[in-house]
Amino acid sequence: MTALQSKYTGWLIHLTIWAVIFGMPLFVTNPHRPLMSGPEYGRFLVVPLSFMVVFYTNYLLLIDRYLTSRRIGRFLGWNLLLIGTVMVGVHLLFRYVLPPDAMRPPMVRPWQETLRFFTGNALLYMLVVGVGVAIRMTGGWYRAETARRELERSRTEAELQNLKSQLNPHFLFNTLNNIYSLIQLDADRAQSVVHDLSRLLRYVLYDSSRPTVPLRAEVDFLRDYISLMRIRQPRHVRIYVSLPEEPSQAPVAPLLFISLVENAFKHGVSNEKPSYITIELNEIGEQLICRIRNSRFPKNGEDRSGSGIGLKNLQKRLEMIYPGRHTFEYGPLGETDYQALLTIRLQEP
């Protein structure tokens, strides 16, 4: 709902409430007097109209000018003056302008009746002020909370875009390294792979700019990327891949799993020692489970390949996109193995 729509809705609620109050005598009748006469209804109108004066003087003026700025003394002083003036005006109208109520006997002790009138009505007008304060302050809190949420949403979107802008060059850097290695091994095959690479880059540069992509597209992207990574691996590296054969069209955030796959190839492969990488992605009901396990060959401090932003980037994205709907665990398994396990609940509860 826009701010303008919310404003109109609020005033429509006000109009409805006042319409009910002003129309009550037309619906609540007595068997002996089924309907108010014109003069009687005129006397009745004085009270709700005076309530409106007190209510909207506070709602539109006094609350914003004094109460929200914490000048409570002035707020109370102006309300005492306002309520006193309105009650005197109502009393004079009833006494000298409007015809008396024929159902009531004349006052025997006018000063006592007057005191009772002012005392009882003062409490009513104070209640009207309290209602005005409650409604105005609640509306102000709602607007402030809406603005805060909108600001938080904008900040989250900006941070997500920043994380994606870091991820795209990171992916491109690693992929170009693979192409460079392939050119040295098999120049003819490298030409074909460049065509495949264009498809990967199209996904990274264009499809990943959307908030979500179909799971099928994300799985196809992973399958193509792993196929590209297999080319440059030595023969002593065993790679086992299990991806869904018929993935659904469930929407997922793009590029969620590429950091895990890249990390496995970066830290799980040795040029001399036997190595392995196991990549499993399963869609079970509303859950998506990605488990990647690999041999562990930590890089030394001088190796800056990949810039090391992958898993930290992923962890931040998950916290913003799937708060309370994911688990993400990664770390060494003993001295020789490493595992990353990511579980995502695709549907919100």
Backbone hydrogen bonds in HBPLUS format (Angstrom, degrees):
<---DONOR---> <-ACCEPTOR-->    atom                        ^
c    i                          cat <-CA-CA->   ^        H-A-AA   ^      H-
h    n   atom  resd res      DA  || num        DHA   H-A  angle D-A-AA Bond
n    s   type  num  typ     dist DA aas  dist angle  dist       angle   num
A0006-SER N   A0002-THR O   2.92 MM   4  6.15 158.7  1.96 149.8 156.0     1
A0007-LYS N   A0003-ALA O   2.94 MM   4  6.15 149.3  2.04 142.9 151.1     2
A0008-TYR N   A0004-LEU O   3.03 MM   4  6.32 166.5  2.04 154.8 157.1     3
A0009-THR N   A0005-GLN O   2.91 MM   4  6.07 155.6  1.97 148.2 155.6     4
A0010-GLY N   A0006-SER O   2.99 MM   4  6.17 154.5  2.06 144.2 150.4     5
A0011-TRP N   A0007-LYS O   3.13 MM   4  6.47 160.6  2.16 153.6 157.7     6
A0012-LEU N   A0008-TYR O   2.95 MM   4  6.12 147.2  2.06 144.4 154.0     7
A0013-ILE N   A0009-THR O   3.03 MM   4  6.32 147.7  2.14 145.5 153.4     8
A0014-HIS N   A0010-GLY O   3.10 MM   4  6.46 155.5  2.16 144.7 151.2     9
A0015-LEU N   A0011-TRP O   2.93 MM   4  6.17 165.2  1.95 149.4 152.6    10
A0016-THR N   A0012-LEU O   2.99 MM   4  6.17 153.8  2.06 143.3 150.3    11
A0017-ILE N   A0013-ILE O   3.01 MM   4  6.26 162.8  2.04 153.9 157.6    12
A0018-TRP N   A0014-HIS O   3.00 MM   4  6.28 170.3  2.01 161.2 163.2    13
A0019-ALA N   A0015-LEU O   2.93 MM   4  6.01 150.5  2.02 142.3 151.1    14
A0020-VAL N   A0016-THR O   3.03 MM   4  6.29 151.4  2.11 146.6 153.4    15
A0021-ILE N   A0017-ILE O   3.02 MM   4  6.36 158.1  2.07 148.8 154.8    16
A0022-PHE N   A0018-TRP O   2.87 MM   4  6.06 171.6  1.87 156.6 158.3    17
A0023-GLY N   A0019-ALA O   2.96 MM   4  5.93 136.0  2.16 135.9 147.5    18
A0024-MET N   A0021-ILE O   3.37 MM   3  5.42 158.7  2.41 101.7 107.8    19
A0026-LEU N   A0023-GLY O   2.96 MM   3  5.37 139.2  2.13 111.3 123.4    20
A0027-PHE N   A0024-MET O   3.02 MM   3  5.37 155.4  2.08 112.7 120.3    21
A0028-VAL N   A0024-MET O   2.83 MM   4  5.83 166.0  1.85 172.5 176.9    22
A0030-ASN N   A0033-ARG O   3.38 MM   3  5.00 156.9  2.43 133.3 126.8    23
A0033-ARG N   A0030-ASN O   2.93 MM   3  5.00 131.2  2.18 101.8 116.2    24
A0041-TYR N   A0037-SER O   2.91 MM   4  6.14 161.4  1.94 156.7 162.0    25
A0042-GLY N   A0038-GLY O   2.90 MM   4  6.13 147.4  2.01 147.2 157.1    26
A0043-ARG N   A0039-PRO O   3.00 MM   4  6.32 151.6  2.08 146.7 152.8    27
A0044-PHE N   A0040-GLU O   2.96 MM   4  6.29 153.3  2.03 145.4 153.5    28
A0045-LEU N   A0041-TYR O   2.93 MM   4  6.18 151.5  2.01 146.7 153.3    29
A0049-LEU N   A0045-LEU O   3.03 MM   4  6.06 157.9  2.08 154.3 161.3    30
A0050-SER N   A0046-VAL O   2.97 MM   4  6.12 147.3  2.08 142.1 150.8    31
A0050-SER N   A0047-VAL O   3.09 MM   3  5.15 118.9  2.48  98.1 113.0    32
A0051-PHE N   A0047-VAL O   2.94 MM   4  6.27 149.5  2.03 149.7 159.3    33
A0052-MET N   A0048-PRO O   2.89 MM   4  6.18 150.4  1.98 143.6 151.2    34
A0053-VAL N   A0049-LEU O   3.08 MM   4  6.42 151.2  2.16 143.1 150.0    35
A0054-VAL N   A0050-SER O   3.14 MM   4  6.45 164.0  2.17 150.7 153.3    36
A0055-PHE N   A0051-PHE O   2.79 MM   4  5.94 167.1  1.80 156.6 161.1    37
A0056-TYR N   A0052-MET O   2.89 MM   4  5.89 173.3  1.90 153.2 154.8    38
A0057-THR N   A0053-VAL O   3.07 MM   4  5.94 144.0  2.21 137.3 146.8    39
A0058-ASN N   A0054-VAL O   3.24 MM   4  6.36 154.2  2.31 141.7 147.5    40
A0059-TYR N   A0055-PHE O   2.77 MM   4  5.95 165.9  1.79 150.5 155.5    41
A0060-LEU N   A0056-TYR O   2.93 MM   4  5.52 161.6  1.96 132.5 137.4    42
A0061-LEU N   A0057-THR O   3.16 MM   4  5.49 134.0  2.38 121.1 131.5    43
A0062-LEU N   A0057-THR O   3.02 MM   5  6.38 165.1  2.04 149.2 152.1    44
A0063-ILE N   A0058-ASN O   3.03 MM   5  5.42 167.4  2.05 140.4 142.2    45
A0065-ARG N   A0061-LEU O   3.01 MM   4  6.05 159.3  2.05 155.0 161.8    46
A0066-TYR N   A0062-LEU O   2.87 MM   4  5.70 161.8  1.90 148.6 152.9    47
A0068-THR N   A0063-ILE O   2.93 MM   5  6.18 161.6  1.97 173.5 171.1    48
A0071-ARG N   A0066-TYR O   2.80 MM   5  4.92 158.8  1.85 160.4 155.1    49
A0070-ARG N   A0067-LEU O   2.95 MM   3  5.00 157.1  2.00 109.1 112.5    50
A0075-PHE N   A0071-ARG O   3.11 MM   4  6.39 154.7  2.18 146.7 154.6    51
A0076-LEU N   A0072-ILE O   2.89 MM   4  6.14 163.5  1.92 157.9 160.4    52
A0077-GLY N   A0073-GLY O   2.93 MM   4  6.11 158.3  1.98 146.7 153.5    53
A0078-TRP N   A0074-ARG O   2.88 MM   4  6.01 169.7  1.90 152.6 154.8    54
A0079-ASN N   A0075-PHE O   3.11 MM   4  6.25 150.0  2.20 141.1 149.6    55
A0080-LEU N   A0076-LEU O   2.91 MM   4  6.18 153.0  1.98 149.3 156.3    56
A0081-LEU N   A0077-GLY O   3.04 MM   4  6.33 160.2  2.08 149.6 154.8    57
A0082-LEU N   A0078-TRP O   2.83 MM   4  5.99 155.3  1.89 142.4 150.2    58
A0083-ILE N   A0079-ASN O   2.79 MM   4  5.88 175.2  1.80 153.9 155.4    59
A0084-GLY N   A0080-LEU O   2.97 MM   4  5.95 160.3  2.01 141.6 148.0    60
A0085-THR N   A0081-LEU O   2.95 MM   4  6.06 161.0  1.99 145.7 151.0    61
A0086-VAL N   A0082-LEU O   2.95 MM   4  6.16 166.3  1.97 154.8 158.5    62
A0087-MET N   A0083-ILE O   2.92 MM   4  6.06 164.4  1.94 151.7 156.1    63
A0088-VAL N   A0084-GLY O   3.02 MM   4  6.17 159.6  2.06 148.1 153.6    64
A0089-GLY N   A0085-THR O   2.97 MM   4  6.18 160.1  2.01 148.0 153.9    65
A0090-VAL N   A0086-VAL O   2.86 MM   4  6.13 160.8  1.90 153.7 158.7    66
A0091-HIS N   A0087-MET O   2.88 MM   4  6.00 161.0  1.92 148.0 153.6    67
A0092-LEU N   A0088-VAL O   2.95 MM   4  6.14 162.2  1.98 151.9 156.1    68
A0093-LEU N   A0089-GLY O   3.00 MM   4  6.18 154.8  2.07 146.2 153.3    69
A0094-PHE N   A0090-VAL O   2.97 MM   4  6.24 164.7  2.00 153.3 156.7    70
A0095-ARG N   A0091-HIS O   2.94 MM   4  6.07 144.7  2.07 143.0 153.6    71
A0096-TYR N   A0092-LEU O   2.85 MM   4  5.80 166.4  1.87 153.6 155.8    72
A0097-VAL N   A0093-LEU O   3.07 MM   4  4.86 144.0  2.20 120.9 131.0    73
A0098-LEU N   A0093-LEU O   2.85 MM   5  5.88 168.0  1.86 156.0 160.1    74
A0104-ARG N   A0101-ASP O   3.18 MM   3  5.71 161.5  2.22 114.2 119.7    75
A0112-GLN N   A0109-ARG O   3.13 MM   3  5.61 125.0  2.45 112.1 124.8    76
A0113-GLU N   A0109-ARG O   3.15 MM   4  6.42 164.1  2.17 158.4 163.4    77
A0114-THR N   A0110-PRO O   2.81 MM   4  5.98 153.9  1.87 150.6 158.4    78
A0115-LEU N   A0111-TRP O   2.96 MM   4  6.15 156.2  2.02 140.9 146.9    79
A0116-ARG N   A0112-GLN O   2.90 MM   4  6.13 161.0  1.94 149.7 154.9    80
A0117-PHE N   A0113-GLU O   2.89 MM   4  6.07 151.0  1.97 143.2 151.6    81
A0118-PHE N   A0114-THR O   2.98 MM   4  6.28 164.2  2.00 154.3 156.9    82
A0119-THR N   A0115-LEU O   2.94 MM   4  6.09 163.0  1.97 151.7 156.8    83
A0120-GLY N   A0116-ARG O   2.99 MM   4  6.00 171.6  1.99 149.7 152.4    84
A0121-ASN N   A0117-PHE O   3.03 MM   4  6.00 164.0  2.06 147.8 153.0    85
A0122-ALA N   A0118-PHE O   2.97 MM   4  5.83 143.0  2.11 137.0 146.2    86
A0125-TYR N   A0121-ASN O   2.91 MM   4  6.19 163.9  1.93 157.5 160.6    87
A0126-MET N   A0122-ALA O   2.95 MM   4  6.14 152.8  2.03 146.4 154.2    88
A0127-LEU N   A0123-LEU O   2.98 MM   4  6.21 147.3  2.09 141.3 150.2    89
A0128-VAL N   A0124-LEU O   2.95 MM   4  6.33 148.9  2.04 145.3 154.2    90
A0129-VAL N   A0125-TYR O   2.96 MM   4  6.30 153.9  2.03 145.8 152.4    91
A0130-GLY N   A0126-MET O   2.93 MM   4  6.24 156.2  1.99 145.1 151.7    92
A0131-VAL N   A0127-LEU O   2.89 MM   4  6.20 154.9  1.95 151.1 157.6    93
A0132-GLY N   A0128-VAL O   2.96 MM   4  6.23 160.5  2.00 149.3 154.5    94
A0133-VAL N   A0129-VAL O   2.90 MM   4  6.21 158.3  1.95 153.3 159.1    95
A0134-ALA N   A0130-GLY O   2.93 MM   4  6.13 163.7  1.96 149.4 153.9    96
A0135-ILE N   A0131-VAL O   2.95 MM   4  6.15 168.2  1.97 155.9 158.5    97
A0136-ARG N   A0132-GLY O   2.93 MM   4  6.00 165.4  1.95 148.6 153.5    98
A0137-MET N   A0133-VAL O   2.87 MM   4  5.88 168.0  1.88 153.2 157.1    99
A0138-THR N   A0134-ALA O   2.94 MM   4  5.94 155.0  2.01 142.4 149.9   100
A0139-GLY N   A0135-ILE O   2.93 MM   4  6.06 159.7  1.97 146.7 152.4   101
A0140-GLY N   A0136-ARG O   2.91 MM   4  6.14 155.4  1.97 146.5 153.6   102
A0141-TRP N   A0137-MET O   2.89 MM   4  6.10 154.5  1.96 145.1 152.0   103
A0142-TYR N   A0138-THR O   2.90 MM   4  6.14 157.1  1.95 147.8 154.4   104
A0143-ARG N   A0139-GLY O   2.96 MM   4  6.22 160.1  2.00 149.4 154.2   105
A0144-ALA N   A0140-GLY O   2.94 MM   4  6.11 159.5  1.98 146.7 152.8   106
A0145-GLU N   A0141-TRP O   2.81 MM   4  5.98 156.4  1.86 149.7 156.5   107
A0146-THR N   A0142-TYR O   2.88 MM   4  6.06 156.1  1.94 147.9 154.5   108
A0147-ALA N   A0143-ARG O   2.93 MM   4  6.14 160.0  1.97 147.6 152.9   109
A0148-ARG N   A0144-ALA O   2.87 MM   4  6.08 151.6  1.95 142.8 151.2   110
A0149-ARG N   A0145-GLU O   2.92 MM   4  6.14 159.5  1.96 149.2 154.0   111
A0150-GLU N   A0146-THR O   2.95 MM   4  6.15 156.1  2.00 147.1 153.9   112
A0151-LEU N   A0147-ALA O   2.90 MM   4  6.09 155.5  1.96 146.3 153.0   113
A0152-GLU N   A0148-ARG O   2.85 MM   4  6.09 154.3  1.92 146.8 154.4   114
A0153-ARG N   A0149-ARG O   2.81 MM   4  6.03 154.9  1.87 146.8 153.8   115
A0154-SER N   A0150-GLU O   2.93 MM   4  6.14 159.7  1.97 146.4 151.8   116
A0155-ARG N   A0151-LEU O   2.89 MM   4  6.09 154.9  1.95 144.9 152.3   117
A0156-THR N   A0152-GLU O   2.87 MM   4  6.07 156.2  1.93 146.8 153.3   118
A0157-GLU N   A0153-ARG O   2.92 MM   4  6.16 162.1  1.96 150.8 155.4   119
A0158-ALA N   A0154-SER O   2.94 MM   4  6.13 157.0  1.99 146.1 152.6   120
A0159-GLU N   A0155-ARG O   2.91 MM   4  6.14 153.8  1.98 145.7 153.1   121
A0160-LEU N   A0156-THR O   2.86 MM   4  6.10 153.7  1.93 149.3 156.9   122
A0161-GLN N   A0157-GLU O   2.96 MM   4  6.20 157.7  2.01 147.0 152.8   123
A0162-ASN N   A0158-ALA O   2.98 MM   4  6.23 147.9  2.08 140.3 149.5   124
A0163-LEU N   A0159-GLU O   2.88 MM   4  6.19 153.1  1.96 146.7 153.7   125
A0164-LYS N   A0160-LEU O   2.90 MM   4  6.18 156.0  1.95 150.2 156.8   126
A0165-SER N   A0161-GLN O   2.91 MM   4  6.10 152.3  1.98 143.1 150.9   127
A0166-GLN N   A0162-ASN O   3.11 MM   4  6.41 134.1  2.33 138.1 149.5   128
A0166-GLN N   A0163-LEU O   3.20 MM   3  5.14 130.9  2.45  92.3 105.1   129
A0167-LEU N   A0163-LEU O   2.96 MM   4  6.23 148.5  2.06 142.5 151.8   130
A0168-ASN N   A0164-LYS O   2.99 MM   4  6.18 162.5  2.02 162.1 162.5   131
A0170-HIS N   A0166-GLN O   3.36 MM   4  6.40 151.1  2.45 139.3 147.6   132
A0171-PHE N   A0167-LEU O   2.86 MM   4  6.13 158.3  1.90 159.2 163.9   133
A0172-LEU N   A0168-ASN O   2.95 MM   4  6.17 168.0  1.97 154.6 158.3   134
A0173-PHE N   A0169-PRO O   2.83 MM   4  5.92 155.1  1.89 146.3 152.4   135
A0174-ASN N   A0170-HIS O   3.28 MM   4  6.55 164.6  2.31 147.6 150.1   136
A0175-THR N   A0171-PHE O   2.96 MM   4  6.18 161.5  2.00 155.6 161.4   137
A0176-LEU N   A0172-LEU O   2.95 MM   4  6.03 164.5  1.97 152.1 155.7   138
A0177-ASN N   A0173-PHE O   3.20 MM   4  6.40 146.8  2.32 140.1 149.0   139
A0178-ASN N   A0174-ASN O   3.17 MM   4  6.54 145.0  2.29 140.2 149.0   140
A0178-ASN N   A0175-THR O   3.01 MM   3  5.07 119.1  2.40  95.0 110.2   141
A0179-ILE N   A0175-THR O   3.03 MM   4  6.44 155.7  2.09 151.1 157.4   142
A0180-TYR N   A0176-LEU O   2.92 MM   4  6.10 159.4  1.96 148.1 153.7   143
A0181-SER N   A0177-ASN O   3.04 MM   4  6.30 155.3  2.11 144.0 150.1   144
A0182-LEU N   A0178-ASN O   2.95 MM   4  6.19 153.1  2.02 147.4 155.3   145
A0183-ILE N   A0179-ILE O   2.95 MM   4  6.20 152.0  2.03 151.6 158.0   146
A0185-LEU N   A0181-SER O   3.24 MM   4  6.55 140.1  2.40 138.3 149.2   147
A0185-LEU N   A0182-LEU O   2.97 MM   3  4.94 122.0  2.32  94.0 109.5   148
A0186-ASP N   A0182-LEU O   2.69 MM   4  5.72 178.5  1.69 168.1 168.2   149
A0190-ALA N   A0186-ASP O   2.98 MM   4  6.17 144.7  2.10 144.5 155.4   150
A0191-GLN N   A0187-ALA O   3.35 MM   4  6.68 142.6  2.49 144.3 150.7   151
A0193-VAL N   A0189-ARG O   2.98 MM   4  6.28 155.2  2.04 151.3 159.1   152
A0194-VAL N   A0190-ALA O   2.96 MM   4  6.19 144.4  2.09 146.3 154.8   153
A0195-HIS N   A0192-SER O   3.15 MM   3  5.39 125.5  2.46  98.6 111.4   154
A0196-ASP N   A0192-SER O   3.27 MM   4  6.73 153.5  2.34 142.3 149.3   155
A0196-ASP N   A0193-VAL O   2.99 MM   3  4.89 109.6  2.50  92.1 108.9   156
A0197-LEU N   A0193-VAL O   2.70 MM   4  5.99 149.1  1.80 150.1 160.5   157
A0198-SER N   A0194-VAL O   3.05 MM   4  6.35 142.9  2.19 141.7 149.7   158
A0199-ARG N   A0196-ASP O   3.09 MM   3  5.32 125.3  2.41  99.5 112.8   159
A0200-LEU N   A0196-ASP O   3.17 MM   4  6.61 152.9  2.25 146.7 154.3   160
A0201-LEU N   A0197-LEU O   2.85 MM   4  6.13 164.1  1.87 158.8 162.8   161
A0202-ARG N   A0198-SER O   2.93 MM   4  6.05 147.8  2.04 139.6 148.3   162
A0203-TYR N   A0199-ARG O   3.22 MM   4  6.46 152.4  2.30 140.7 146.9   163
A0204-VAL N   A0200-LEU O   3.01 MM   4  6.35 159.5  2.05 149.5 155.3   164
A0205-LEU N   A0201-LEU O   2.79 MM   4  5.86 166.8  1.81 155.3 158.4   165
A0206-TYR N   A0202-ARG O   2.96 MM   4  5.67 151.4  2.04 139.2 146.3   166
A0208-SER N   A0203-TYR O   2.92 MM   5  6.19 143.8  2.06 167.4 179.0   167
A0209-SER N   A0206-TYR O   3.16 MM   3  5.54 157.8  2.21 108.8 115.7   168
A0210-ARG N   A0207-ASP O   3.16 MM   3  5.87 167.2  2.18 118.6 122.6   169
A0213-VAL N   A0252-VAL O   2.78 MM  39  5.53 155.2  1.84 156.3 161.4   170
A0252-VAL N   A0213-VAL O   2.88 MM  39  5.53 162.0  1.91 154.7 159.1   171
A0217-ALA N   A0214-PRO O   3.00 MM   3  5.43 124.1  2.32 108.1 120.9   172
A0218-GLU N   A0214-PRO O   3.26 MM   4  6.71 157.1  2.32 151.3 157.7   173
A0215-LEU N   A0250-ALA O   2.85 MM  35  5.47 134.6  2.06 140.6 153.7   174
A0219-VAL N   A0215-LEU O   2.93 MM   4  6.17 156.2  1.98 154.4 160.7   175
A0220-ASP N   A0216-ARG O   2.98 MM   4  6.21 160.9  2.02 149.0 154.1   176
A0221-PHE N   A0217-ALA O   3.00 MM   4  6.19 154.2  2.07 144.7 151.7   177
A0222-LEU N   A0218-GLU O   3.05 MM   4  6.32 158.5  2.10 145.2 150.4   178
A0223-ARG N   A0219-VAL O   2.90 MM   4  6.15 160.9  1.94 153.3 158.8   179
A0224-ASP N   A0220-ASP O   3.01 MM   4  6.23 160.5  2.05 149.7 154.0   180
A0225-TYR N   A0221-PHE O   2.96 MM   4  6.16 159.6  2.00 149.9 156.1   181
A0226-ILE N   A0222-LEU O   2.87 MM   4  6.05 166.3  1.89 155.9 159.1   182
A0227-SER N   A0223-ARG O   3.05 MM   4  6.17 154.5  2.11 141.6 148.9   183
A0228-LEU N   A0224-ASP O   3.03 MM   4  6.29 149.7  2.12 143.5 151.3   184
A0229-MET N   A0225-TYR O   2.93 MM   4  6.25 151.3  2.01 147.3 155.7   185
A0230-ARG N   A0226-ILE O   2.92 MM   4  6.16 143.5  2.06 148.9 158.0   186
A0233-GLN N   A0230-ARG O   3.19 MM   3  5.44 160.3  2.23 109.8 115.9   187
A0237-VAL N   A0234-PRO O   3.21 MM   3  5.77 162.4  2.24 117.9 120.0   188
A0275-SER N   A0236-HIS O   3.39 MM  39  6.55 170.2  2.40 137.9 139.6   189
A0238-ARG N   A0275-SER O   2.96 MM  37  6.30 166.6  1.97 143.6 143.1   190
A0277-ILE N   A0238-ARG O   2.84 MM  39  6.35 144.6  1.96 159.8 168.8   191
A0240-TYR N   A0277-ILE O   2.86 MM  37  6.27 166.8  1.88 165.5 169.9   192
A0279-ILE N   A0240-TYR O   2.85 MM  39  6.24 164.1  1.88 161.7 166.8   193
A0242-SER N   A0279-ILE O   2.79 MM  37  6.17 153.4  1.86 162.5 170.6   194
A0281-LEU N   A0242-SER O   2.90 MM  39  6.28 158.2  1.95 173.6 175.3   195
A0260-LEU N   A0257-PHE O   3.11 MM   3  5.36 121.7  2.47 102.0 115.8   196
A0261-VAL N   A0257-PHE O   3.11 MM   4  6.44 159.8  2.15 154.5 160.2   197
A0262-GLU N   A0258-ILE O   2.83 MM   4  5.98 167.3  1.84 152.2 156.1   198
A0263-ASN N   A0259-SER O   2.93 MM   4  5.99 155.6  1.99 140.1 147.3   199
A0264-ALA N   A0260-LEU O   3.05 MM   4  6.27 149.2  2.15 141.5 149.2   200
A0265-PHE N   A0261-VAL O   3.10 MM   4  6.45 161.0  2.14 154.6 158.6   201
A0266-LYS N   A0262-GLU O   2.84 MM   4  6.01 150.2  1.93 148.9 158.3   202
A0267-HIS N   A0263-ASN O   2.95 MM   4  5.99 167.1  1.97 150.2 152.7   203
A0268-GLY N   A0264-ALA O   2.74 MM   4  5.07 130.8  1.98 136.5 146.5   204
A0297-PHE N   A0267-HIS O   2.78 MM  30  5.30 152.4  1.85 170.3 174.8   205
A0295-SER N   A0276-TYR O   3.08 MM  19  5.59 155.8  2.14 149.0 149.6   206
A0278-THR N   A0293-ARG O   2.72 MM  15  5.15 161.8  1.76 165.9 169.5   207
A0293-ARG N   A0278-THR O   2.93 MM  15  5.15 156.4  1.99 144.9 152.5   208
A0280-GLU N   A0291-ARG O   2.93 MM  11  5.23 153.8  2.00 151.5 159.1   209
A0291-ARG N   A0280-GLU O   2.87 MM  11  5.23 158.9  1.92 150.2 157.3   210
A0282-ASN N   A0289-ILE O   2.86 MM   7  5.23 164.4  1.89 151.4 156.5   211
A0289-ILE N   A0282-ASN O   2.85 MM   7  5.23 171.6  1.86 160.6 163.1   212
A0284-ILE N   A0287-GLN O   2.84 MM   3  5.21 149.2  1.93 153.0 160.4   213
A0287-GLN N   A0284-ILE O   2.93 MM   3  5.21 162.5  1.96 129.4 131.9   214
A0346-LEU N   A0286-GLU O   2.76 MM  60  5.43 159.3  1.81 169.8 173.0   215
A0288-LEU N   A0344-ILE O   2.85 MM  56  5.14 156.9  1.90 149.9 157.6   216
A0344-ILE N   A0288-LEU O   2.89 MM  56  5.14 156.1  1.95 145.5 153.5   217
A0290-CYS N   A0342-LEU O   2.79 MM  52  5.12 171.6  1.80 159.9 162.9   218
A0342-LEU N   A0290-CYS O   2.85 MM  52  5.12 168.4  1.86 155.6 159.5   219
A0292-ILE N   A0340-ALA O   2.92 MM  48  5.27 167.2  1.94 157.2 161.4   220
A0340-ALA N   A0292-ILE O   2.85 MM  48  5.27 154.4  1.91 152.4 160.6   221
A0294-ASN N   A0338-TYR O   2.93 MM  44  5.40 158.9  1.97 153.4 159.1   222
A0338-TYR N   A0294-ASN O   2.84 MM  44  5.40 140.3  2.00 159.8 169.0   223
A0296-ARG N   A0336-THR O   2.81 MM  40  5.12 144.9  1.93 136.4 133.5   224
A0303-ASP N   A0300-ASN O   3.14 MM   3  5.66 157.7  2.19 115.7 122.1   225
A0307-SER N   A0304-ARG O   3.09 MM   3  5.45 164.0  2.12 133.5 135.2   226
A0313-ASN N   A0309-ILE O   2.82 MM   4  5.68 154.5  1.89 154.5 162.6   227
A0314-LEU N   A0310-GLY O   2.98 MM   4  6.23 159.8  2.02 149.4 155.1   228
A0315-GLN N   A0311-LEU O   2.91 MM   4  6.09 160.9  1.94 149.1 153.9   229
A0316-LYS N   A0312-LYS O   3.13 MM   4  6.36 159.3  2.18 148.6 152.8   230
A0317-ARG N   A0313-ASN O   3.07 MM   4  6.34 161.8  2.10 151.9 157.1   231
A0318-LEU N   A0314-LEU O   2.92 MM   4  6.15 163.1  1.95 157.5 161.6   232
A0319-GLU N   A0315-GLN O   3.16 MM   4  6.34 156.4  2.22 144.2 150.0   233
A0320-MET N   A0316-LYS O   3.20 MM   4  6.47 143.4  2.34 144.7 153.7   234
A0320-MET N   A0317-ARG O   3.16 MM   3  5.26 126.9  2.46  96.9 110.3   235
A0321-ILE N   A0317-ARG O   2.83 MM   4  5.96 161.5  1.86 159.2 164.7   236
A0322-TYR N   A0318-LEU O   2.86 MM   4  5.28 153.4  1.93 135.4 144.4   237
A0325-ARG N   A0322-TYR O   3.11 MM   3  5.11 165.8  2.13 122.0 121.8   238
A0345-ARG N   A0325-ARG O   2.84 MM  20  5.24 167.0  1.86 161.5 162.0   239
A0327-THR N   A0343-THR O   2.93 MM  16  5.26 148.4  2.03 144.3 151.8   240
A0343-THR N   A0327-THR O   2.95 MM  16  5.26 164.6  1.98 154.1 158.2   241
A0329-GLU N   A0341-LEU O   2.96 MM  12  5.27 168.0  1.97 152.3 155.9   242
A0341-LEU N   A0329-GLU O   2.73 MM  12  5.27 167.9  1.74 165.6 169.4   243
A0331-GLY N   A0339-GLN O   3.03 MM   8  5.82 148.5  2.13 154.8 164.7   244
A0339-GLN N   A0331-GLY O   3.10 MM   8  5.82 171.9  2.11 153.4 154.3   245
A0333-LEU N   A0337-ASP O   2.77 MM   4  4.93 173.1  1.77 123.3 125.1   246
